[in-house]
Amino acid sequence: MTGQAKQGHAFILSMLASLFFIWGFLSVMQDTLVPHLKSVFDLNYTQSLLVSCTWFVTYFIMSLPCAFLLQRIGYKKCLVTGLIVMAVGCLLLLPAAEIAFYPLFLFALFVTASGITLLQVAANPYVAVIGSPQTASARLNLVQAMNTVGDTVAPMFGALLILGRSKGGTATAGTVLTQAEKLADARSVELPYLGIAAVLILLAVLFTFLKLPDLGNATKRLAKEERKKLSLWKQRNLVFGVPAIFMYLICEIGVGSLFINFVKQPEIGNMPAADAAHYLTYLWGGMAVGRFVGAWLMTFIEAETVLAGAAVGAFGLLLAVVFSTGTVAMWALIAVGLFHSIMFPTIFTLGIKGLGALTEEGSGLLIMAIAGGALADAQGWIADRHGLQISFLLPAVCELYCLFYALWGCRVTNPEPPETLESS
């Protein structure tokens, strides 16, 4: 690759980093919405986690249609379309807040997540393929670090502009809100999401005029006769990678979505939701730091080895969350973010490694597996029946599958020819 090409790719990666930031920001904003809407609509844990369930079921429903659209209209148009769809979803939250109607909140989140799914299907493989295959995991971890910067900023934003401006967010546990206070709390989301929609529209305009190099013919849809000779199901790293992404998302979303409710408990942190949201910043901040550190480690340690270490560390910390109390349990849950940091981008790049012309379809399957986040609702079910602390055994068990994938499941069995890039 020439020096000019490297500079061009570095600029494209920096622009793509803004997309990783914004979808990370929006994804974690729903962690603020879970306790907020729980208070507004008097929901139990299972009902409130329908926010996360809706968000991640969207990935299951929309990933393959998005992969099909990617093959038809290309990467750039998919990125612009995804941003516009996200903006529409954010704007739909305004009437949902005005009439305080929970199903409309869920529909607006479904639309927003559909736009993010389109961005994920396009941007993740683009970053993985735009440079050397040997550094794909490090490169995606580096760009995904901007995703976790967005994750880190979102709780502060949500705590200040949603929970901090609502009666339910600043009240102590057990406070009963009047109907008028609940309606006022519901409307506290209007201003933040209006601002987010404006930023998304601005990004869509910028990417409309941005010149992106297209992925080469090696990653385009093949003719039917050529395609018959290839099979995704012969790629062990992809076959085991799909459930690895699924299991990991149960861990990440269960930890993030229930964090505020966990920390505010009298036996853990004993604080209002708005204060607990500030500690959520440390969780996502640890993920941001971990991704920068992970990107550096993967320049001299194999990605699967780093992944195995992360899975062991997260498993041990989740056991501490379950079997301890007070600040020990709280900080153990915060520290889980450090080990979760590299898991998604590393599993993703190991999953599409060696797919060649099958990269786009393999990417669609891996993004579809993000639907595993919907099973955070299963953790809510466990919390309602057996206690919030015991419910963290579910993500702990899922960490063990990620360890299995790192140790054996990620090995490439039938590599296709490497991908190339062409200018457009």
Contacts in CASP RR format, 6 or more apart in sequence:
PFRMAT RR
TARGET T0000
AUTHOR 0000-0000-0000
METHOD contacts of the structure
MODEL  1
MTGQAKQGHAFILSMLASLFFIWGFLSVMQDTLVPHLKSVFDLNYTQSLL
VSCTWFVTYFIMSLPCAFLLQRIGYKKCLVTGLIVMAVGCLLLLPAAEIA
FYPLFLFALFVTASGITLLQVAANPYVAVIGSPQTASARLNLVQAMNTVG
DTVAPMFGALLILGRSKGGTATAGTVLTQAEKLADARSVELPYLGIAAVL
ILLAVLFTFLKLPDLGNATKRLAKEERKKLSLWKQRNLVFGVPAIFMYLI
CEIGVGSLFINFVKQPEIGNMPAADAAHYLTYLWGGMAVGRFVGAWLMTF
IEAETVLAGAAVGAFGLLLAVVFSTGTVAMWALIAVGLFHSIMFPTIFTL
GIKGLGALTEEGSGLLIMAIAGGALADAQGWIADRHGLQISFLLPAVCEL
YCLFYALWGCRVTNPEPPETLESS
1 9 0 8 1.000
1 131 0 8 1.000
8 213 0 8 1.000
9 130 0 8 1.000
9 131 0 8 1.000
9 213 0 8 1.000
12 130 0 8 1.000
12 212 0 8 1.000
12 213 0 8 1.000
13 127 0 8 1.000
13 130 0 8 1.000
13 139 0 8 1.000
13 143 0 8 1.000
15 206 0 8 1.000
15 207 0 8 1.000
15 210 0 8 1.000
16 123 0 8 1.000
16 126 0 8 1.000
16 127 0 8 1.000
16 143 0 8 1.000
17 143 0 8 1.000
17 146 0 8 1.000
18 146 0 8 1.000
18 203 0 8 1.000
19 79 0 8 1.000
19 83 0 8 1.000
19 119 0 8 1.000
19 123 0 8 1.000
19 203 0 8 1.000
20 123 0 8 1.000
20 143 0 8 1.000
20 144 0 8 1.000
20 146 0 8 1.000
20 147 0 8 1.000
21 146 0 8 1.000
21 147 0 8 1.000
21 149 0 8 1.000
21 150 0 8 1.000
22 86 0 8 1.000
22 150 0 8 1.000
22 199 0 8 1.000
22 200 0 8 1.000
22 203 0 8 1.000
23 86 0 8 1.000
23 116 0 8 1.000
23 119 0 8 1.000
23 120 0 8 1.000
23 147 0 8 1.000
24 147 0 8 1.000
24 148 0 8 1.000
24 150 0 8 1.000
24 151 0 8 1.000
24 154 0 8 1.000
25 150 0 8 1.000
25 151 0 8 1.000
25 153 0 8 1.000
25 154 0 8 1.000
25 157 0 8 1.000
25 196 0 8 1.000
26 86 0 8 1.000
26 90 0 8 1.000
26 112 0 8 1.000
26 116 0 8 1.000
26 154 0 8 1.000
26 196 0 8 1.000
27 55 0 8 1.000
27 116 0 8 1.000
27 151 0 8 1.000
27 154 0 8 1.000
28 150 0 8 1.000
28 151 0 8 1.000
28 154 0 8 1.000
28 155 0 8 1.000
28 256 0 8 1.000
28 280 0 8 1.000
28 284 0 8 1.000
29 154 0 8 1.000
29 157 0 8 1.000
29 158 0 8 1.000
29 192 0 8 1.000
29 196 0 8 1.000
30 51 0 8 1.000
30 52 0 8 1.000
30 55 0 8 1.000
30 109 0 8 1.000
30 257 0 8 1.000
31 154 0 8 1.000
31 155 0 8 1.000
31 256 0 8 1.000
31 257 0 8 1.000
31 259 0 8 1.000
31 260 0 8 1.000
31 280 0 8 1.000
32 154 0 8 1.000
32 155 0 8 1.000
32 158 0 8 1.000
32 159 0 8 1.000
32 162 0 8 1.000
32 163 0 8 1.000
32 260 0 8 1.000
32 277 0 8 1.000
33 51 0 8 1.000
33 105 0 8 1.000
33 109 0 8 1.000
33 162 0 8 1.000
33 189 0 8 1.000
34 48 0 8 1.000
34 49 0 8 1.000
34 51 0 8 1.000
34 52 0 8 1.000
34 257 0 8 1.000
34 258 0 8 1.000
34 260 0 8 1.000
34 261 0 8 1.000
35 48 0 8 1.000
35 163 0 8 1.000
35 169 0 8 1.000
35 260 0 8 1.000
35 261 0 8 1.000
35 264 0 8 1.000
35 273 0 8 1.000
36 162 0 8 1.000
36 163 0 8 1.000
36 166 0 8 1.000
36 168 0 8 1.000
36 169 0 8 1.000
36 185 0 8 1.000
36 188 0 8 1.000
36 189 0 8 1.000
36 273 0 8 1.000
37 43 0 8 1.000
37 48 0 8 1.000
37 51 0 8 1.000
37 102 0 8 1.000
37 105 0 8 1.000
38 44 0 8 1.000
38 45 0 8 1.000
38 47 0 8 1.000
38 48 0 8 1.000
38 261 0 8 1.000
39 166 0 8 1.000
39 168 0 8 1.000
39 169 0 8 1.000
39 177 0 8 1.000
39 182 0 8 1.000
39 185 0 8 1.000
39 273 0 8 1.000
40 100 0 8 1.000
40 168 0 8 1.000
40 182 0 8 1.000
40 185 0 8 1.000
40 186 0 8 1.000
41 47 0 8 1.000
41 100 0 8 1.000
41 102 0 8 1.000
41 182 0 8 1.000
43 102 0 8 1.000
44 384 0 8 1.000
45 258 0 8 1.000
45 261 0 8 1.000
45 380 0 8 1.000
45 381 0 8 1.000
45 383 0 8 1.000
45 384 0 8 1.000
45 388 0 8 1.000
46 377 0 8 1.000
46 380 0 8 1.000
46 381 0 8 1.000
46 384 0 8 1.000
49 257 0 8 1.000
49 258 0 8 1.000
49 376 0 8 1.000
49 377 0 8 1.000
49 379 0 8 1.000
49 380 0 8 1.000
50 106 0 8 1.000
50 377 0 8 1.000
51 105 0 8 1.000
51 106 0 8 1.000
51 109 0 8 1.000
51 257 0 8 1.000
52 253 0 8 1.000
52 254 0 8 1.000
52 257 0 8 1.000
52 373 0 8 1.000
52 374 0 8 1.000
52 376 0 8 1.000
52 377 0 8 1.000
53 373 0 8 1.000
53 374 0 8 1.000
53 376 0 8 1.000
53 377 0 8 1.000
54 106 0 8 1.000
54 109 0 8 1.000
54 110 0 8 1.000
54 113 0 8 1.000
54 374 0 8 1.000
55 109 0 8 1.000
55 110 0 8 1.000
55 113 0 8 1.000
55 373 0 8 1.000
55 374 0 8 1.000
56 113 0 8 1.000
56 249 0 8 1.000
56 253 0 8 1.000
56 370 0 8 1.000
56 371 0 8 1.000
56 372 0 8 1.000
56 373 0 8 1.000
56 374 0 8 1.000
56 375 0 8 1.000
56 376 0 8 1.000
57 110 0 8 1.000
57 371 0 8 1.000
57 374 0 8 1.000
58 109 0 8 1.000
58 110 0 8 1.000
58 113 0 8 1.000
58 114 0 8 1.000
58 117 0 8 1.000
58 371 0 8 1.000
59 113 0 8 1.000
59 117 0 8 1.000
59 120 0 8 1.000
59 367 0 8 1.000
59 368 0 8 1.000
59 369 0 8 1.000
59 370 0 8 1.000
59 371 0 8 1.000
59 372 0 8 1.000
60 368 0 8 1.000
60 370 0 8 1.000
60 371 0 8 1.000
60 372 0 8 1.000
60 374 0 8 1.000
61 371 0 8 1.000
62 113 0 8 1.000
62 114 0 8 1.000
62 115 0 8 1.000
62 117 0 8 1.000
62 118 0 8 1.000
63 117 0 8 1.000
63 121 0 8 1.000
63 364 0 8 1.000
63 365 0 8 1.000
63 367 0 8 1.000
63 368 0 8 1.000
63 370 0 8 1.000
63 371 0 8 1.000
64 364 0 8 1.000
64 365 0 8 1.000
64 368 0 8 1.000
66 78 0 8 1.000
66 117 0 8 1.000
66 118 0 8 1.000
66 121 0 8 1.000
66 122 0 8 1.000
66 364 0 8 1.000
66 367 0 8 1.000
67 121 0 8 1.000
67 360 0 8 1.000
67 361 0 8 1.000
67 362 0 8 1.000
67 363 0 8 1.000
67 364 0 8 1.000
67 367 0 8 1.000
69 78 0 8 1.000
69 81 0 8 1.000
69 118 0 8 1.000
70 78 0 8 1.000
70 118 0 8 1.000
70 121 0 8 1.000
70 122 0 8 1.000
70 360 0 8 1.000
71 220 0 8 1.000
71 221 0 8 1.000
71 360 0 8 1.000
73 81 0 8 1.000
74 122 0 8 1.000
74 214 0 8 1.000
75 122 0 8 1.000
75 126 0 8 1.000
75 212 0 8 1.000
75 214 0 8 1.000
75 215 0 8 1.000
76 207 0 8 1.000
76 210 0 8 1.000
76 212 0 8 1.000
76 214 0 8 1.000
78 118 0 8 1.000
78 119 0 8 1.000
78 121 0 8 1.000
78 122 0 8 1.000
79 118 0 8 1.000
79 119 0 8 1.000
79 122 0 8 1.000
79 123 0 8 1.000
79 207 0 8 1.000
80 204 0 8 1.000
80 207 0 8 1.000
80 208 0 8 1.000
81 115 0 8 1.000
81 118 0 8 1.000
82 114 0 8 1.000
82 115 0 8 1.000
82 116 0 8 1.000
82 118 0 8 1.000
82 119 0 8 1.000
82 204 0 8 1.000
83 115 0 8 1.000
83 119 0 8 1.000
83 200 0 8 1.000
83 201 0 8 1.000
83 203 0 8 1.000
83 204 0 8 1.000
83 207 0 8 1.000
84 200 0 8 1.000
84 201 0 8 1.000
84 204 0 8 1.000
85 111 0 8 1.000
85 112 0 8 1.000
85 114 0 8 1.000
85 115 0 8 1.000
85 118 0 8 1.000
86 112 0 8 1.000
86 115 0 8 1.000
86 116 0 8 1.000
86 119 0 8 1.000
86 200 0 8 1.000
87 197 0 8 1.000
87 200 0 8 1.000
87 201 0 8 1.000
87 204 0 8 1.000
88 111 0 8 1.000
89 108 0 8 1.000
89 109 0 8 1.000
89 111 0 8 1.000
89 112 0 8 1.000
89 197 0 8 1.000
90 108 0 8 1.000
90 112 0 8 1.000
90 193 0 8 1.000
90 194 0 8 1.000
90 195 0 8 1.000
90 196 0 8 1.000
90 197 0 8 1.000
90 200 0 8 1.000
91 193 0 8 1.000
91 194 0 8 1.000
91 197 0 8 1.000
92 104 0 8 1.000
92 107 0 8 1.000
92 108 0 8 1.000
92 111 0 8 1.000
93 105 0 8 1.000
93 108 0 8 1.000
93 109 0 8 1.000
93 189 0 8 1.000
93 190 0 8 1.000
93 193 0 8 1.000
94 190 0 8 1.000
94 193 0 8 1.000
94 194 0 8 1.000
95 104 0 8 1.000
96 104 0 8 1.000
96 105 0 8 1.000
96 107 0 8 1.000
96 108 0 8 1.000
97 105 0 8 1.000
97 186 0 8 1.000
97 187 0 8 1.000
97 188 0 8 1.000
97 189 0 8 1.000
97 190 0 8 1.000
98 187 0 8 1.000
98 190 0 8 1.000
100 182 0 8 1.000
100 183 0 8 1.000
100 186 0 8 1.000
100 187 0 8 1.000
117 367 0 8 1.000
117 370 0 8 1.000
120 367 0 8 1.000
120 370 0 8 1.000
121 363 0 8 1.000
121 364 0 8 1.000
121 367 0 8 1.000
124 140 0 8 1.000
124 345 0 8 1.000
124 348 0 8 1.000
124 363 0 8 1.000
124 366 0 8 1.000
124 367 0 8 1.000
125 215 0 8 1.000
125 219 0 8 1.000
125 352 0 8 1.000
125 359 0 8 1.000
125 360 0 8 1.000
125 363 0 8 1.000
126 215 0 8 1.000
127 139 0 8 1.000
127 140 0 8 1.000
127 143 0 8 1.000
128 136 0 8 1.000
128 139 0 8 1.000
128 140 0 8 1.000
128 348 0 8 1.000
128 349 0 8 1.000
128 352 0 8 1.000
128 359 0 8 1.000
129 136 0 8 1.000
129 215 0 8 1.000
129 219 0 8 1.000
129 359 0 8 1.000
129 419 0 8 1.000
129 421 0 8 1.000
130 139 0 8 1.000
130 213 0 8 1.000
130 215 0 8 1.000
130 421 0 8 1.000
131 139 0 8 1.000
131 421 0 8 1.000
133 353 0 8 1.000
133 354 0 8 1.000
133 418 0 8 1.000
133 419 0 8 1.000
135 298 0 8 1.000
135 299 0 8 1.000
136 349 0 8 1.000
136 353 0 8 1.000
137 298 0 8 1.000
137 303 0 8 1.000
137 345 0 8 1.000
137 346 0 8 1.000
137 349 0 8 1.000
137 350 0 8 1.000
138 294 0 8 1.000
138 295 0 8 1.000
138 296 0 8 1.000
138 298 0 8 1.000
138 299 0 8 1.000
138 303 0 8 1.000
139 295 0 8 1.000
140 345 0 8 1.000
140 346 0 8 1.000
140 348 0 8 1.000
140 349 0 8 1.000
141 291 0 8 1.000
141 294 0 8 1.000
141 295 0 8 1.000
141 298 0 8 1.000
141 341 0 8 1.000
141 342 0 8 1.000
141 345 0 8 1.000
141 346 0 8 1.000
142 291 0 8 1.000
142 292 0 8 1.000
142 295 0 8 1.000
144 291 0 8 1.000
144 344 0 8 1.000
144 345 0 8 1.000
145 288 0 8 1.000
145 290 0 8 1.000
145 291 0 8 1.000
145 292 0 8 1.000
145 295 0 8 1.000
147 291 0 8 1.000
148 284 0 8 1.000
148 285 0 8 1.000
148 286 0 8 1.000
148 287 0 8 1.000
148 288 0 8 1.000
148 290 0 8 1.000
148 291 0 8 1.000
148 341 0 8 1.000
149 288 0 8 1.000
150 284 0 8 1.000
150 288 0 8 1.000
151 284 0 8 1.000
151 285 0 8 1.000
151 287 0 8 1.000
151 288 0 8 1.000
152 281 0 8 1.000
152 284 0 8 1.000
152 285 0 8 1.000
152 286 0 8 1.000
152 287 0 8 1.000
152 288 0 8 1.000
153 281 0 8 1.000
154 284 0 8 1.000
155 277 0 8 1.000
155 278 0 8 1.000
155 280 0 8 1.000
155 281 0 8 1.000
155 284 0 8 1.000
156 277 0 8 1.000
156 278 0 8 1.000
156 281 0 8 1.000
157 192 0 8 1.000
158 164 0 8 1.000
158 192 0 8 1.000
158 277 0 8 1.000
159 274 0 8 1.000
159 277 0 8 1.000
159 278 0 8 1.000
161 188 0 8 1.000
161 191 0 8 1.000
161 192 0 8 1.000
162 188 0 8 1.000
162 189 0 8 1.000
162 192 0 8 1.000
163 169 0 8 1.000
163 170 0 8 1.000
163 273 0 8 1.000
163 274 0 8 1.000
163 277 0 8 1.000
164 170 0 8 1.000
164 274 0 8 1.000
165 188 0 8 1.000
166 184 0 8 1.000
166 185 0 8 1.000
166 188 0 8 1.000
167 175 0 8 1.000
167 177 0 8 1.000
167 181 0 8 1.000
167 184 0 8 1.000
167 185 0 8 1.000
168 175 0 8 1.000
168 177 0 8 1.000
168 181 0 8 1.000
168 185 0 8 1.000
168 273 0 8 1.000
169 185 0 8 1.000
169 272 0 8 1.000
169 273 0 8 1.000
169 274 0 8 1.000
170 272 0 8 1.000
170 273 0 8 1.000
170 274 0 8 1.000
171 177 0 8 1.000
171 272 0 8 1.000
172 272 0 8 1.000
173 264 0 8 1.000
173 265 0 8 1.000
173 266 0 8 1.000
173 272 0 8 1.000
177 185 0 8 1.000
211 424 0 8 1.000
212 424 0 8 1.000
213 421 0 8 1.000
213 422 0 8 1.000
213 423 0 8 1.000
213 424 0 8 1.000
214 421 0 8 1.000
214 422 0 8 1.000
214 423 0 8 1.000
214 424 0 8 1.000
215 359 0 8 1.000
215 419 0 8 1.000
215 421 0 8 1.000
215 422 0 8 1.000
216 419 0 8 1.000
216 420 0 8 1.000
216 421 0 8 1.000
216 422 0 8 1.000
217 420 0 8 1.000
217 422 0 8 1.000
218 356 0 8 1.000
218 357 0 8 1.000
218 417 0 8 1.000
218 418 0 8 1.000
218 419 0 8 1.000
218 420 0 8 1.000
219 356 0 8 1.000
219 357 0 8 1.000
219 359 0 8 1.000
219 360 0 8 1.000
219 419 0 8 1.000
220 357 0 8 1.000
220 360 0 8 1.000
221 227 0 8 1.000
221 360 0 8 1.000
222 230 0 8 1.000
222 357 0 8 1.000
230 357 0 8 1.000
230 358 0 8 1.000
230 416 0 8 1.000
232 238 0 8 1.000
232 239 0 8 1.000
232 355 0 8 1.000
232 358 0 8 1.000
232 361 0 8 1.000
232 362 0 8 1.000
232 365 0 8 1.000
233 239 0 8 1.000
234 413 0 8 1.000
234 414 0 8 1.000
235 351 0 8 1.000
235 354 0 8 1.000
235 355 0 8 1.000
235 358 0 8 1.000
235 412 0 8 1.000
235 413 0 8 1.000
235 414 0 8 1.000
236 409 0 8 1.000
236 411 0 8 1.000
236 412 0 8 1.000
236 413 0 8 1.000
237 350 0 8 1.000
237 351 0 8 1.000
237 353 0 8 1.000
237 354 0 8 1.000
237 409 0 8 1.000
237 410 0 8 1.000
237 411 0 8 1.000
237 412 0 8 1.000
237 413 0 8 1.000
238 351 0 8 1.000
238 352 0 8 1.000
238 355 0 8 1.000
238 362 0 8 1.000
238 365 0 8 1.000
238 366 0 8 1.000
240 404 0 8 1.000
240 405 0 8 1.000
240 409 0 8 1.000
240 410 0 8 1.000
241 347 0 8 1.000
241 350 0 8 1.000
241 351 0 8 1.000
241 366 0 8 1.000
241 369 0 8 1.000
241 405 0 8 1.000
241 409 0 8 1.000
241 410 0 8 1.000
242 365 0 8 1.000
242 366 0 8 1.000
242 368 0 8 1.000
242 369 0 8 1.000
243 369 0 8 1.000
243 401 0 8 1.000
244 347 0 8 1.000
244 369 0 8 1.000
244 401 0 8 1.000
244 402 0 8 1.000
244 405 0 8 1.000
244 409 0 8 1.000
244 410 0 8 1.000
245 344 0 8 1.000
245 347 0 8 1.000
245 348 0 8 1.000
245 366 0 8 1.000
245 369 0 8 1.000
245 370 0 8 1.000
245 372 0 8 1.000
246 369 0 8 1.000
246 370 0 8 1.000
246 371 0 8 1.000
246 372 0 8 1.000
246 373 0 8 1.000
247 372 0 8 1.000
247 398 0 8 1.000
247 399 0 8 1.000
247 401 0 8 1.000
247 402 0 8 1.000
248 340 0 8 1.000
248 343 0 8 1.000
248 344 0 8 1.000
248 347 0 8 1.000
248 398 0 8 1.000
248 402 0 8 1.000
249 344 0 8 1.000
249 369 0 8 1.000
249 370 0 8 1.000
249 371 0 8 1.000
249 372 0 8 1.000
249 373 0 8 1.000
249 375 0 8 1.000
250 372 0 8 1.000
250 373 0 8 1.000
250 375 0 8 1.000
250 376 0 8 1.000
250 378 0 8 1.000
250 379 0 8 1.000
250 394 0 8 1.000
250 395 0 8 1.000
250 398 0 8 1.000
251 314 0 8 1.000
251 318 0 8 1.000
251 340 0 8 1.000
251 343 0 8 1.000
251 395 0 8 1.000
251 398 0 8 1.000
251 399 0 8 1.000
251 402 0 8 1.000
252 340 0 8 1.000
252 343 0 8 1.000
252 344 0 8 1.000
252 373 0 8 1.000
253 372 0 8 1.000
253 373 0 8 1.000
253 376 0 8 1.000
254 373 0 8 1.000
254 376 0 8 1.000
254 379 0 8 1.000
254 394 0 8 1.000
254 395 0 8 1.000
255 283 0 8 1.000
255 333 0 8 1.000
255 336 0 8 1.000
255 337 0 8 1.000
255 340 0 8 1.000
255 392 0 8 1.000
255 395 0 8 1.000
256 280 0 8 1.000
256 283 0 8 1.000
257 376 0 8 1.000
258 376 0 8 1.000
258 379 0 8 1.000
258 380 0 8 1.000
258 383 0 8 1.000
258 388 0 8 1.000
258 391 0 8 1.000
258 392 0 8 1.000
259 276 0 8 1.000
259 279 0 8 1.000
259 280 0 8 1.000
259 283 0 8 1.000
259 333 0 8 1.000
260 273 0 8 1.000
260 276 0 8 1.000
260 277 0 8 1.000
260 280 0 8 1.000
261 273 0 8 1.000
261 276 0 8 1.000
261 388 0 8 1.000
262 268 0 8 1.000
262 329 0 8 1.000
262 330 0 8 1.000
262 333 0 8 1.000
262 388 0 8 1.000
262 389 0 8 1.000
263 269 0 8 1.000
263 271 0 8 1.000
263 276 0 8 1.000
263 279 0 8 1.000
263 280 0 8 1.000
263 330 0 8 1.000
263 333 0 8 1.000
264 270 0 8 1.000
264 271 0 8 1.000
264 272 0 8 1.000
264 273 0 8 1.000
264 275 0 8 1.000
264 276 0 8 1.000
265 388 0 8 1.000
267 325 0 8 1.000
267 326 0 8 1.000
268 325 0 8 1.000
268 326 0 8 1.000
268 329 0 8 1.000
268 330 0 8 1.000
269 276 0 8 1.000
269 326 0 8 1.000
269 327 0 8 1.000
269 330 0 8 1.000
279 330 0 8 1.000
279 334 0 8 1.000
282 334 0 8 1.000
283 333 0 8 1.000
283 334 0 8 1.000
283 336 0 8 1.000
283 337 0 8 1.000
284 337 0 8 1.000
285 337 0 8 1.000
286 334 0 8 1.000
286 335 0 8 1.000
286 337 0 8 1.000
286 338 0 8 1.000
286 341 0 8 1.000
287 337 0 8 1.000
287 338 0 8 1.000
287 340 0 8 1.000
287 341 0 8 1.000
288 341 0 8 1.000
289 338 0 8 1.000
289 341 0 8 1.000
290 337 0 8 1.000
290 338 0 8 1.000
290 341 0 8 1.000
290 342 0 8 1.000
291 341 0 8 1.000
291 342 0 8 1.000
291 345 0 8 1.000
293 341 0 8 1.000
294 306 0 8 1.000
294 341 0 8 1.000
294 342 0 8 1.000
297 306 0 8 1.000
298 306 0 8 1.000
298 342 0 8 1.000
298 346 0 8 1.000
303 346 0 8 1.000
303 349 0 8 1.000
303 350 0 8 1.000
304 346 0 8 1.000
304 350 0 8 1.000
304 406 0 8 1.000
304 407 0 8 1.000
304 410 0 8 1.000
305 406 0 8 1.000
306 342 0 8 1.000
306 346 0 8 1.000
307 342 0 8 1.000
307 343 0 8 1.000
307 346 0 8 1.000
307 347 0 8 1.000
307 350 0 8 1.000
307 402 0 8 1.000
307 405 0 8 1.000
307 406 0 8 1.000
307 410 0 8 1.000
308 403 0 8 1.000
308 406 0 8 1.000
308 407 0 8 1.000
309 339 0 8 1.000
309 403 0 8 1.000
309 406 0 8 1.000
310 339 0 8 1.000
310 340 0 8 1.000
310 341 0 8 1.000
310 342 0 8 1.000
310 343 0 8 1.000
310 346 0 8 1.000
310 402 0 8 1.000
311 339 0 8 1.000
311 343 0 8 1.000
311 399 0 8 1.000
311 400 0 8 1.000
311 402 0 8 1.000
311 403 0 8 1.000
311 406 0 8 1.000
312 399 0 8 1.000
312 403 0 8 1.000
313 339 0 8 1.000
313 399 0 8 1.000
314 336 0 8 1.000
314 337 0 8 1.000
314 339 0 8 1.000
314 340 0 8 1.000
314 343 0 8 1.000
314 399 0 8 1.000
314 402 0 8 1.000
315 396 0 8 1.000
315 399 0 8 1.000
315 400 0 8 1.000
315 403 0 8 1.000
316 396 0 8 1.000
317 332 0 8 1.000
317 333 0 8 1.000
317 335 0 8 1.000
317 336 0 8 1.000
317 339 0 8 1.000
318 332 0 8 1.000
318 336 0 8 1.000
318 392 0 8 1.000
318 393 0 8 1.000
318 395 0 8 1.000
318 396 0 8 1.000
318 399 0 8 1.000
319 396 0 8 1.000
320 328 0 8 1.000
320 329 0 8 1.000
320 332 0 8 1.000
321 329 0 8 1.000
321 332 0 8 1.000
321 333 0 8 1.000
321 336 0 8 1.000
321 389 0 8 1.000
321 392 0 8 1.000
322 389 0 8 1.000
322 390 0 8 1.000
322 392 0 8 1.000
322 393 0 8 1.000
322 396 0 8 1.000
324 332 0 8 1.000
329 389 0 8 1.000
333 392 0 8 1.000
343 402 0 8 1.000
347 366 0 8 1.000
347 402 0 8 1.000
347 405 0 8 1.000
347 410 0 8 1.000
348 366 0 8 1.000
350 405 0 8 1.000
350 410 0 8 1.000
351 362 0 8 1.000
351 366 0 8 1.000
351 410 0 8 1.000
352 359 0 8 1.000
352 362 0 8 1.000
352 363 0 8 1.000
352 366 0 8 1.000
353 410 0 8 1.000
353 412 0 8 1.000
353 415 0 8 1.000
354 412 0 8 1.000
354 415 0 8 1.000
354 416 0 8 1.000
354 418 0 8 1.000
355 362 0 8 1.000
355 416 0 8 1.000
356 415 0 8 1.000
356 416 0 8 1.000
356 417 0 8 1.000
356 418 0 8 1.000
356 419 0 8 1.000
357 416 0 8 1.000
357 417 0 8 1.000
358 416 0 8 1.000
359 419 0 8 1.000
378 394 0 8 1.000
379 391 0 8 1.000
379 392 0 8 1.000
379 394 0 8 1.000
379 395 0 8 1.000
380 391 0 8 1.000
382 390 0 8 1.000
382 391 0 8 1.000
382 393 0 8 1.000
382 394 0 8 1.000
383 390 0 8 1.000
383 391 0 8 1.000
END
